[in-house]
Amino acid sequence: MRIAYIVLKGMPLGGGIEKYTEELGSRLVNRGHEVTVYAMKHYGSENGIYKGMHIKTVTTFNIRNLEKMIAAFTATLKQMRIKDFDIVHYHAFRKLWGKGSWFKGTALNGKGHAGDGLKKPF
């Protein structure tokens, strides 16, 4: 399978989400899957291969509430041009992309982590 992870702060840099992706992604590679990780460039990531995973950087603006959304949108556009992923996994976005109508024939997964940084009104 071809699997895309969108969007991390950095690879191999970062925190818990990045460690999770590093562990899971490298194990998937060891089982014969092709894994591509889209990471934000300004955190120090570089294009290349890390533990068998293809790292692709995206440029974003270092603005607290917008950087991840801009990076995810940019990564989404990049992976849509490839159109050859079996699974696209979004980290820390709960219902951002709806049912994934842009991804016909591709399994879409979104994973929320600790409220995704959004404050609830109560």
Sequence and secondary structure as in RCSB ss.txt:
>XXXX:A:sequence
MRIAYIVLKGMPLGGGIEKYTEELGSRLVNRGHEVTVYAMKHYGSENGIYKGMHIKTVTTFNIRNLEKMIAAFTA
TLKQMRIKDFDIVHYHAFRKLWGKGSWFKGTALNGKGHAGDGLKKPF
>XXXX:A:secstr
 EEEEEEES SSSSSHHHHHHHHHHHHHHHTT EEEEEEEGGGT  SEEETTEEEEEE     TTTHHHHHHHHH
HHHHHHH   SEEEEES SSTTTT TTSTTSEEEEE  GGGG     
